[in-house]
Amino acid sequence: MKIMNDIKLSTKYAPAERAAREEVERHRSLFQKSDNLTELLGKIPTAFIILNEYRQVIYMNKGALEFAGLEDVTSVIGIRPGELLGCIHATEEEGVVEPRNHVHIVGLSTQF
């Protein structure tokens, strides 16, 4: 797995490292090859976002795109949910990781 840097970043709860852009694109490509899964998720009438192990966006269904005011996921591939949604706490920690004590408030704490 390629990561963007070899420097160990510190955060309160979750690792701060991110996958390199090429790795994120590879994850996205692998996910998109699963036609049945993307078709199913595309029909879910609620927001649904798929993240990689570094909590970076690799897929958003129609509901999530509409919620975020986007037409396509391409512009947000590789960012994290807090950055996507404009969370005021998304950049508080070194390495730009959403601190879980704030993410918990919006009901997402242990999903990352």
N, C-alpha and C positions, 0 to 999 in steps of 0.2 A: 504494500500500500504506500503510495507516494503521499507525503504530506508537504504543506507549503514551506515549512521551516523545520530545522532540526533543534531549535531552541525550545526548551521546556518552559511553557508559559504557565503562570499560576492563576487559578481562579478559586472561588470558594467551594464549588461543588463539582462541576463537570470539566473534563479536559478542554483546553482552549484551542488545541491544534485544529487545523482545517485540512481537508484533502485538497491536493493541487487541482487546478482547473481541469486538467486532462482526466484525472481520476473521477471528478464529479461528472464530466461528460460521459465517461465510460459507464458509470452507474446509471445515468439517465438513459443511455442507449440500451443497456441491458433490460431496464424496466420497460421501456417502450416496445421492446420486442415481444413482450407478453401481451398479445392482442386481446385475449379473453379477459385478463385482469384490467387492462386499461379501459376496455369497453365497459366492464362492470363498474369500475370506479367512476367512469364518466357519467353513469346513470344515477349515481347516488345523489339525492337532492340536498345534500348538506356539504359543507366545506370539508375537503379531505386533502391532506398534504402528506407526501412521502418524503422522509428524510433519510440521509445516509447515516453511517455510524458516527459521523462528526456533527450531526444535527444540521446538515446543510440541505436545502430544498433540492429535490431531484424531480418531483412531480407535484402538480396541483390539478385537481379536477375542476370542472366548470364552476361548481359552487364556491370553491376556494378562490378561483380567479375573479369571480364576480365580487366576492367579499373584499378582496384586496384591491379591487378596481383595475384589474389587469385584463388584457385580451389574450395574452400568451405568457407561458411560464419562462420563456427564453431569457428575458431580462433579469430574472431573479434566481436563476439556477446558481446554486452554491452559497446563497446567503442563508442566514438563520431566521427562524420564525420571528424573533423579537425585532430584527432589522426589517423584515418584510412588513410587519405591522406597525412599525414606528414606535416601538416601546421606548419610553424615556430612560429605561434602565439598561438597554441593550449594549451600551458602550461604557458602563460603569467599571467593569472589570478589565484587567489586562487581557488582551487576546479577544476582546469583543464577545464575551459569553454572557448570556442572560443569566443573572443570578437566580437560582431556583426559589429563593424566598419571595421574589417578586413574580416569577412565572407562576408559582403556586396560586397566587391571587386570581389569576385568570383561568385556573383549572388545568394547567398543563404540567405540573411539577415533575411527576415521575415518568412521563412519556419520553423525556429526552434522555 
